[in-house]
Amino acid sequence: MRLSKGKATLRVLVAALTLATGFGAASAARAADAHFVLISHAPDSDSWWNTIKNAIKQADEDFNVETDYRNPPNGDIADMARLVEQAAARNYDGVIVTIADFDVLKSSINKVTAKKIPLVTINSGTEEQSAQLGAIMHVGQPEYVAGKAAGEKAKAAGVKSFLCVNHLATNTVSFDRCRGFAEAIGVDYKSSTIDSGQDPTEIQSKVSAYLRNHPNTGAILTLGPTPASATLKAVEQMGLAGKIYFCTFDFSDDIAKAIQNGTIQFAIDQQPYLQGYIPVAVLAIVKKEHTTDPVKIRQILEANPKFKARLATYGLAPSYGPKNIRSGPGFITKENLDKVIKYAGQYR
């Protein structure tokens, strides 16, 4: 029997409503379980943070959450403080923030914790400052710990003396890298450290002079790409390339080539990807499991197959303190150099 026009129209409408309801249910199923925000101090021009932004997106996918990224366009810390206050007012399910300036940001961050919003700190600042702010944990690279880990590698290779080329002497925290290395091999960091300045020609000159005056120097530690490149020129001109133990913080094309040819033993890597991925994952676990116990959170995270797959793909390895998860130090060597180069700027 053929349907009348009225009944046919009604059936079409019912089918359409049923289909729409189905789509609505599917959309609801895909809705994010939580909404977080990560607020950094970095200006828009700082491309280093692209790796962290990519990590945030992947953590969102893996844990079915949504994370906004906010930053002061010109890197102004006062503007960053306002962004933190806005986050507190918006009542996010969790807030991730860098401790770019503890004194300036403390009041704004306290507004987040006063509302019982879970907080994770990353990147800059110290684990001690993070605890003072009431954060669940800090995800970053403690400078002393990184320097000491590098020094332990050098000690295992028989190094008993070194030169720390500090181009960041105006930043007192930079000396923690030199101090950690020195204490690992059992020497005084003050007599082993030079204030090299940031001009490449000056760095090369000062390094050459130090090595001439201290011919038994067993190792060199540079604190970034600029002094690494200048120091490479110094050791090459002095015929020491491949003969003196050389390691550096951070990464660049010059450093990659020197690792490849054996002039540099390793680069110390703070693994920025982990500073984006881990805090999002931590807040997702807090939301789902209703726990802020860092030990339990770490156990859940370490057992997560998606997290383990990301680490394997990008060649990353976090380390762990009693409470905090450390993004570094990681080490770039000949063994993992190809993987680092492959993902540099994206996930490394």
C-alpha positions, -999 to 999 in steps of 0.1 A, spaced: 0 0 0 13 34 -10 18 60 18 -1 92 16 19 124 12 13 135 48 24 102 63 54 100 40 65 135 51 60 126 88 82 95 83 109 115 66 108 139 96 110 111 121 140 96 103 158 129 101 152 135 138 165 100 146 196 106 124 202 140 140 199 125 175 224 98 165 249 125 153 243 144 186 251 113 206 282 107 186 294 143 191 287 141 228 308 109 230 337 128 213 334 158 236 365 166 257 365 152 292 382 183 305 393 218 295 428 230 305 450 259 297 488 262 293 502 297 299 538 304 289 560 334 291 572 331 255 566 358 229 549 349 196 583 351 179 599 322 200 597 292 177 612 269 203 577 266 218 563 250 186 575 217 199 555 222 231 524 232 212 526 201 190 530 180 222 499 196 237 478 186 206 490 150 208 483 148 246 448 162 239 442 134 214 456 107 236 436 117 267 405 131 251 409 166 266 412 201 253 440 225 261 442 262 252 476 278 247 481 313 260 511 336 260 519 373 261 526 383 225 556 403 234 568 382 263 558 408 289 556 391 323 530 415 336 508 405 306 514 369 315 502 375 351 470 389 337 465 358 316 469 336 347 443 357 365 419 353 335 424 316 337 415 315 374 384 335 366 374 312 338 375 281 361 394 258 339 397 221 349 434 226 353 461 252 347 497 247 334 521 277 339 557 285 336 574 302 366 591 328 345 593 353 374 583 339 408 579 372 425 558 388 397 536 357 391 531 344 426 500 365 434 483 356 401 491 319 404 477 319 440 444 329 426 443 296 407 451 274 437 428 294 459 399 282 437 411 246 441 420 244 403 447 218 398 481 234 389 512 220 372 542 242 366 567 237 337 599 248 321 612 278 340 614 282 378 625 256 403 609 225 419 610 244 452 591 273 438 566 250 423 560 234 457 556 269 473 529 277 447 509 246 456 515 228 423 509 191 419 543 188 403 569 206 382 579 193 347 612 207 336 650 203 337 667 212 371 699 228 360 721 214 388 707 179 382 714 182 344 750 194 350 756 166 375 743 139 352 766 152 325 795 152 349 787 116 359 791 106 323 824 124 321 836 109 353 828 74 339 850 83 309 879 91 333 876 129 333 891 146 363 892 183 353 871 205 331 864 240 317 829 254 320 823 280 293 795 302 308 781 327 284 751 334 308 771 346 338 745 373 345 720 345 352 730 330 385 711 298 378 734 291 349 763 284 374 742 254 387 751 236 355 788 242 360 785 233 397 767 201 391 793 189 366 822 199 389 808 181 419 802 150 399 839 148 390 851 161 423 865 195 416 857 232 424 835 247 398 846 283 405 882 278 394 869 257 364 845 283 351 850 313 328 826 342 321 830 340 283 806 367 273 783 361 243 804 374 214 817 343 195 851 358 187 856 367 224 845 332 235 869 315 211 897 338 224 890 331 261 887 294 256 920 292 237 937 312 264 923 290 292 934 258 274 969 271 268 972 281 305 957 248 316 970 222 292 959 193 313 922 202 311 903 170 307 869 182 294 849 212 282 813 220 291 795 247 271 761 260 281 745 266 247 749 266 209 767 299 206 796 290 230 796 255 216 802 267 180 829 292 192 846 266 214 846 241 185 867 266 165 891 270 194 897 232 199 900 227 161 926 254 158 945 240 187 945 204 173 923 192 202 893 181 182 884 145 192 912 145 219 894 165 246 861 154 262 835 179 250 798 182 259 773 209 257 738 220 266 712 224 238 714 216 201 722 232 168 735 222 133 771 227 144 765 206 175 749 178 154 779 178 130 804 177 159 785 148 175 786 129 142 823 134 138 832 126 174 843 161 185 814 164 209 805 134 230 769 144 237 744 173 240 722 178 271 686 180 260 658 193 281 633 175 258 606 203 254 581 179 240 577 164 275 570 198 289 539 200 268 527 164 268 533 154 304 515 183 322 484 178 300 485 140 308 489 147 345 459 170 346 438 144 326 447 117 352 439 141 381 405 147 365 397 111 357 412 94 388 404 121 414 439 120 428 467 145 432 492 119 446 522 124 423 534 88 429 500 74 418 498 98 388 533 88 377 524 51 379 493 56 358 512 77 332 541 52 329 516 24 323 498 43 295 505 26 262 499 58 242 525 77 263 550 49 259 545 49 222 552 86 220 584 82 239 596 54 217 587 72 184 606 104 193 634 89 213 625 106 246 632 96 282 619 115 312 635 111 346 618 112 380 623 129 413 604 120 445 575 143 434 583 158 401 587 145 366 618 158 349 618 165 312 656 165 313 683 159 312 681 138 280 713 131 261 718 134 223 746 111 212 756 94 180 732 66 188 700 87 187 712 117 166 693 106 134 660 104 153 666 138 169 674 154 135 644 138 120 620 154 145 639 186 154 616 216 156 585 194 156 587 169 184 623 173 196 
